[in-house]
Amino acid sequence: MVLARPYIRRELPAWGVLYRVLVGAYKRDWLWQGEPERWVRGKLHSYEMSVRIAGWSNRSTFFLERFYDLPTQLLLQQELRDGDLFVDVGANEGMITLLGSRLVGDTGKVMSFEPNPVPREILQRNLRRNGITNVELHACGLGDEDGELQLFVPCANSGEGSFTAPATASEGHSSPCPVRIGDSILQGRAPKLIKIDVEGFEAHVLLGLRRTLERVRPMIVMEMIARHLARDGQEPFNLCSWLEGLGYQGQRLGLEGRSRLHLLPMPRVWEDGDYVFMPRERWRGASQAVDRSFDETAT
């Protein structure tokens, strides 16, 4: 760990191979059991983050000193500015919330929604540790009805907690959590960008945000995984069609080469991943504007 981490952190050539061999993804979780909590300073936002490297996601954050989802973070860097309002739906432990907080500055605001109390407590600790005051953390999920739903959380990764029931019984637990209609909370507010990562519950979140989407026309970045949506009786193309009905157009987020954000066409055969949706009138010239490369040495 001592020898490999500096190389991996700088993301030098073949760092991914080195990571797979010496560190490992979720199948290597057993090797890291019993490791204590660590604090690591993120190289994209300079905040300290609490990580428990027994889990694959936190282990990746510890070695890279950034959240693994680089395209979404590059998009935030491209779009968010001082004074903006950023909404993080499904904030989990706050890896994206922390970056949003840095980008919108003291005059901006981040509204984060996380119903699962375990990762939400870690996010709260991160906020306190760094003295962050521009994040408004809501202890609820977003949906199309106010109420209470069972949140299903697998043991392997609390970040995959969802209000959609798993297809088969698996190791994990469920607990009742509050759900609110997004439009009622965002009434009178104008988000610049909304990030949605809710493991199959996306259709309900979007329905609850319809008035906000029609009123403000924010950019949306959303993870869509076909097998998760299927648990809710949905398909990715259904969500895309619904957003098209509101005048939105989508493209897939990807990387060009090692570290440059690139917008890819919508796939004919569905590919799981992160997608960005903007009003059609904003897409003119958008591909040329997305030219944000990640230079670790500059951070």
VOGU-3710 file (C-alpha; in Angstrom, 3 decimals, decimal comma):
1> mvlarpyirr> 0,000/0,000/0,000  2,798/2,426/0,909  4,647/1,835/-2,374  1,665/1,646/-4,729  -0,481/4,488/-3,455  1,660/7,469/-4,663  1,751/6,042/-8,188  -1,965/5,273/-8,255  -2,828/8,656/-6,752  -1,139/10,461/-9,642
11> elpawgvlyr> -2,912/8,168/-12,136  0,289/7,516/-14,032  0,412/5,099/-17,001  -1,039/1,641/-16,220  -2,147/2,721/-12,747  -5,365/0,732/-13,265  -3,448/-2,495/-13,826  -1,374/-1,844/-10,718  -4,550/-1,173/-8,739  -6,250/-4,382/-9,879
21> vlvgaykrdw> -3,182/-6,503/-9,073  -2,160/-5,000/-5,731  -5,400/-3,530/-4,353  -8,401/-5,107/-6,033  -12,105/-4,347/-6,464  -15,038/-5,777/-4,487  -13,831/-9,378/-4,770  -10,822/-8,347/-2,692  -12,877/-6,811/0,132  -12,020/-9,806/2,329
31> lwqgeperwv> -8,341/-8,862/2,162  -8,971/-5,454/3,741  -11,311/-6,440/6,549  -10,410/-4,930/9,922  -8,713/-1,862/8,451  -9,483/1,262/10,533  -11,264/4,362/9,310  -8,985/6,797/7,523  -9,255/10,417/6,481  -8,052/11,349/3,022
41> rgklhsyems> -7,948/14,770/1,376  -9,677/14,855/-1,991  -7,511/16,171/-4,805  -10,465/17,645/-6,746  -11,962/19,665/-3,884  -9,307/19,658/-1,100  -11,799/18,549/1,572  -11,076/15,656/3,935  -13,211/12,532/3,493  -13,845/9,666/5,875
51> vriagwsnrs> -13,140/6,326/4,177  -13,284/2,697/5,297  -11,091/0,795/2,863  -12,645/-2,582/3,639  -15,250/-1,612/0,999  -14,278/-1,342/-2,669  -15,705/2,147/-3,270  -13,997/3,760/-0,278  -10,803/1,841/-1,069  -10,766/3,373/-4,527
61> tfflerfydl> -11,286/6,835/-3,020  -8,419/6,268/-0,579  -5,914/5,317/-3,272  -7,036/7,801/-5,951  -7,966/10,611/-3,545  -11,083/11,168/-5,626  -14,430/9,467/-6,183  -14,195/6,824/-8,901  -16,932/8,387/-11,097  -14,713/10,817/-12,992
71> ptqlllqqel> -17,032/11,827/-15,905  -19,724/13,144/-13,546  -17,139/15,103/-11,572  -15,682/16,611/-14,745  -19,186/17,650/-15,791  -19,710/19,405/-12,454  -16,398/21,210/-12,892  -17,522/22,273/-16,363  -20,953/23,564/-15,324  -21,025/24,775/-11,718
81> rdgdlfvdvg> -19,900/28,268/-10,750  -19,922/30,522/-7,688  -23,454/31,245/-6,548  -25,117/28,282/-8,289  -27,606/25,897/-6,691  -26,701/22,218/-7,100  -29,089/19,413/-6,101  -27,663/15,979/-5,213  -30,401/13,312/-5,087  -29,010/10,125/-3,588
91> anegmitllg> -26,003/11,795/-1,971  -24,781/8,659/-0,155  -21,578/9,614/1,751  -21,307/12,894/-0,127  -18,454/12,392/-2,593  -20,310/14,435/-5,230  -21,800/16,806/-2,646  -18,316/17,795/-1,460  -17,181/18,658/-4,973  -20,386/20,602/-5,582
101> srlvgdtgkv> -19,844/22,515/-2,336  -16,382/23,620/-3,449  -17,545/24,638/-6,927  -20,572/26,744/-5,930  -18,581/28,581/-3,255  -19,777/30,511/-0,216  -22,449/32,324/-2,214  -23,885/29,108/-3,654  -25,818/26,227/-2,146  -25,901/22,434/-2,364
111> msfepnpvpr> -29,140/20,637/-1,484  -28,366/16,975/-0,730  -30,948/14,239/-0,211  -29,993/10,954/1,467  -32,584/8,751/3,234  -30,136/6,066/4,444  -28,967/7,081/7,949  -25,626/5,221/7,782  -24,011/7,024/4,816  -25,854/10,226/5,763
121> eilqrnlrrn> -24,086/10,252/9,154  -20,735/9,919/7,352  -21,675/12,837/5,106  -22,579/14,897/8,170  -19,204/14,084/9,719  -17,441/15,145/6,525  -19,315/18,451/6,573  -18,420/19,088/10,212  -14,783/18,050/9,730  -14,333/20,571/6,926
131> gitnvelhac> -16,472/23,347/8,391  -18,756/23,315/5,336  -21,804/25,556/5,717  -23,202/25,781/2,177  -24,716/22,258/2,145  -28,370/21,768/3,085  -28,714/18,080/3,971  -32,193/16,520/3,878  -32,812/13,222/5,691  -35,236/11,911/3,086
141> glgdedgelq> -35,491/10,557/-0,413  -37,306/12,203/-3,310  -40,251/10,670/-5,145  -43,635/11,435/-6,675  -45,598/11,162/-3,419  -44,994/12,284/0,142  -44,902/9,334/2,514  -42,716/6,561/3,853  -41,189/3,677/1,912  -38,966/0,729/2,706
151> lfvpcansge> -35,346/1,376/1,774  -33,568/-1,842/0,768  -29,819/-1,779/1,497  -27,445/-4,603/0,448  -24,604/-5,410/2,817  -22,014/-5,278/0,049  -22,521/-1,587/-0,724  -24,732/0,884/1,132  -24,515/3,119/-1,938  -26,864/0,713/-3,732
161> gsftapatas> -29,690/1,302/-1,277  -32,980/1,756/-3,132  -36,718/2,127/-2,661  -37,198/-0,520/-5,350  -37,270/-4,025/-3,911  -34,477/-6,404/-4,998  -35,401/-8,969/-7,628  -34,300/-11,832/-5,381  -33,699/-12,150/-1,667  -30,141/-11,210/-0,816
171> eghsspcpvr> -28,071/-10,429/2,199  -28,984/-7,011/3,491  -31,682/-5,171/5,392  -34,567/-2,761/4,916  -35,968/0,079/6,986  -38,713/2,691/6,569  -37,510/6,094/5,361  -39,348/9,341/4,519  -39,911/10,362/0,906  -40,832/13,865/-0,262
181> igdsilqgra> -41,963/15,372/-3,556  -39,039/17,316/-4,968  -41,179/20,131/-6,387  -42,532/20,979/-2,944  -39,016/21,368/-1,486  -37,561/23,211/-4,485  -40,516/25,559/-4,885  -39,184/29,017/-5,672  -35,593/27,789/-6,075  -33,645/27,513/-9,305
191> pklikidveg> -31,081/24,691/-9,472  -28,423/24,916/-12,159  -27,788/21,154/-12,138  -29,524/18,135/-10,609  -27,658/14,859/-10,095  -29,795/11,715/-9,596  -28,379/8,364/-8,464  -31,124/6,317/-6,815  -30,617/2,751/-8,060  -33,817/2,214/-10,044
201> feahvllglr> -36,140/4,801/-8,432  -35,319/7,482/-11,034  -38,785/7,595/-12,634  -40,408/8,582/-9,340  -37,792/11,248/-8,643  -38,307/12,780/-12,089  -42,099/12,782/-11,752  -41,778/14,590/-8,440  -39,517/17,194/-10,068  -41,634/17,810/-13,178
211> rtlervrpmi> -42,707/21,352/-12,285  -39,118/22,297/-11,463  -37,872/20,870/-14,772  -40,538/22,815/-16,675  -40,000/26,022/-14,691  -36,182/26,208/-14,397  -34,893/23,866/-17,152  -31,849/22,649/-15,168  -29,251/20,246/-16,487  -29,703/16,661/-15,239
221> vmemiarhla> -26,941/14,097/-14,778  -28,322/10,679/-13,952  -27,017/7,162/-13,578  -29,236/4,643/-15,369  -28,730/0,910/-14,863  -31,178/-1,294/-16,766  -31,356/-4,081/-14,183  -32,107/-1,592/-11,390  -34,844/0,129/-13,391  -36,370/-3,248/-14,247
231> rdgqepfnlc> -37,111/-3,803/-10,547  -39,464/-0,831/-10,823  -40,981/-1,992/-14,098  -39,085/0,671/-16,035  -36,681/0,733/-18,963  -33,993/3,345/-19,639  -35,529/4,365/-22,955  -38,851/5,059/-21,177  -37,133/7,649/-19,002  -35,393/9,145/-22,026
241> swleglgyqg> -38,711/9,389/-23,875  -40,382/11,040/-20,883  -37,629/13,657/-20,689  -37,836/14,203/-24,443  -41,506/15,004/-23,911  -40,374/17,867/-21,660  -38,029/19,164/-24,344  -34,864/17,529/-23,038  -32,209/15,731/-25,052  -29,693/13,279/-23,636
251> qrlglegrsr> -26,193/12,040/-24,307  -23,939/9,585/-22,527  -20,998/10,765/-20,465  -17,659/9,203/-21,258  -13,934/9,828/-21,277  -11,911/10,549/-24,375  -8,481/9,066/-23,897  -7,482/8,951/-20,245  -9,119/11,956/-18,737  -11,078/14,235/-21,071
261> lhllpmprvw> -14,842/14,474/-20,706  -16,586/13,417/-23,878  -20,256/13,393/-24,869  -21,312/10,189/-26,627  -24,502/9,630/-28,654  -27,400/7,810/-27,036  -26,824/4,079/-27,647  -29,113/2,093/-29,928  -28,576/-0,912/-27,672  -28,680/0,243/-24,078
271> edgdyvfmpr> -25,419/0,655/-22,190  -25,450/1,258/-18,431  -23,760/4,428/-17,292  -24,104/8,140/-16,551  -26,177/10,328/-18,859  -26,587/14,074/-19,127  -29,862/15,704/-20,211  -30,290/19,333/-21,228  -33,088/21,312/-22,852  -32,768/21,025/-26,626
281> erwrgasqav> -32,117/24,733/-26,988  -28,947/24,393/-24,887  -27,376/21,590/-26,914  -26,281/23,883/-29,742  -22,542/24,074/-29,337  -22,586/21,981/-26,159  -20,264/19,322/-27,559  -17,683/21,960/-28,370  -18,024/23,470/-24,889  -17,378/20,162/-23,136
291> drsfdetat> -13,617/20,154/-23,194  -12,684/19,666/-19,545  -9,578/17,565/-19,054  -8,405/16,237/-15,716  -4,845/17,190/-14,842  -4,027/15,692/-11,442  -0,699/17,463/-11,244  -2,489/20,825/-11,312  -4,633/19,975/-8,306
//
